[in-house]
Amino acid sequence: MFKTKILFIGPSESGKTILANFLSDITENVGGEYRPTQGVRIVEFESQLEGSGDNRACDVELWDCSGDLKFESCWPILMKDSSGVVIIFNPDVPSHLREIGTWYSTFIASQGMQDNRCLLIAHHKPGSGVEDKRLPLASDLSRLMLIHSNLEEEPEDVRRAFSRYLGNVVNAMSESQEQEEMSIFT
């Protein structure tokens, strides 16, 4: 069984903790009072990989990272040995669309992480009037898989999309491991 370290990053108040709790089955409640994450919070759970015919599962170590820039000095440690990166933002907040470029540059581009190990989640908060419309993303970001998250109306769609993403990450990890093993013999 593969073990993955997935970083949940993005601007403050974008919904990272709500999504982390939901995906790990910590809570079914999607509302509540906002309490900013201090530094990082690690959630561990097992997940079935969507689309894997052999019903594969993986152990997920989900790192719910604070969006507060005062923790920027900790980012290199957070990135170490990460298997994938999920950038979460609130499409209702115009500044979030600008900020996610910085998150991409710092956590994805600087590491040379493959696009198939990355995911963008446009998280719609309860009562949001925004629809799953095309968002004005920078060219680097438009290459990444984008899902719209609405836990009030379509929670299982979010779970399935995240499971497909995990399948992509595990496949990429498996391919990298095979290439590494083959390089030993050549």
Secondary structure in CASP SS format (residue, H / E / C, confidence):
PFRMAT SS
TARGET T0000
AUTHOR 0000-0000-0000
METHOD secondary structure of the structure
MODEL  1
M C 1.00
F E 1.00
K E 1.00
T E 1.00
K E 1.00
I E 1.00
L E 1.00
F E 1.00
I E 1.00
G C 1.00
P C 1.00
S C 1.00
E C 1.00
S C 1.00
G C 1.00
K H 1.00
T H 1.00
I H 1.00
L H 1.00
A H 1.00
N H 1.00
F H 1.00
L H 1.00
S C 1.00
D C 1.00
I C 1.00
T C 1.00
E C 1.00
N C 1.00
V C 1.00
G C 1.00
G C 1.00
E C 1.00
Y C 1.00
R C 1.00
P C 1.00
T C 1.00
Q C 1.00
G C 1.00
V E 1.00
R E 1.00
I E 1.00
V E 1.00
E E 1.00
F E 1.00
E E 1.00
S E 1.00
Q E 1.00
L C 1.00
E C 1.00
G C 1.00
S C 1.00
G C 1.00
D C 1.00
N C 1.00
R C 1.00
A E 1.00
C E 1.00
D E 1.00
V E 1.00
E E 1.00
L E 1.00
W E 1.00
D E 1.00
C E 1.00
S C 1.00
G C 1.00
D C 1.00
L H 1.00
K H 1.00
F H 1.00
E H 1.00
S H 1.00
C H 1.00
W H 1.00
P H 1.00
I H 1.00
L H 1.00
M H 1.00
K C 1.00
D C 1.00
S C 1.00
S C 1.00
G E 1.00
V E 1.00
V E 1.00
I E 1.00
I E 1.00
F E 1.00
N C 1.00
P C 1.00
D C 1.00
V C 1.00
P H 1.00
S H 1.00
H H 1.00
L H 1.00
R H 1.00
E H 1.00
I H 1.00
G H 1.00
T H 1.00
W H 1.00
Y H 1.00
S H 1.00
T H 1.00
F H 1.00
I H 1.00
A H 1.00
S C 1.00
Q C 1.00
G C 1.00
M C 1.00
Q C 1.00
D H 1.00
N H 1.00
R H 1.00
C E 1.00
L E 1.00
L E 1.00
I E 1.00
A E 1.00
H E 1.00
H C 1.00
K C 1.00
P C 1.00
G C 1.00
S C 1.00
G C 1.00
V C 1.00
E C 1.00
D C 1.00
K C 1.00
R C 1.00
L C 1.00
P C 1.00
L C 1.00
A C 1.00
S H 1.00
D H 1.00
L H 1.00
S H 1.00
R C 1.00
L C 1.00
M E 1.00
L E 1.00
I E 1.00
H E 1.00
S E 1.00
N C 1.00
L C 1.00
E C 1.00
E C 1.00
E C 1.00
P H 1.00
E H 1.00
D H 1.00
V H 1.00
R H 1.00
R H 1.00
A H 1.00
F H 1.00
S H 1.00
R H 1.00
Y H 1.00
L H 1.00
G H 1.00
N H 1.00
V H 1.00
V H 1.00
N H 1.00
A H 1.00
M H 1.00
S H 1.00
E H 1.00
S H 1.00
Q H 1.00
E H 1.00
Q H 1.00
E H 1.00
E H 1.00
M H 1.00
S H 1.00
I H 1.00
F H 1.00
T C 1.00
END
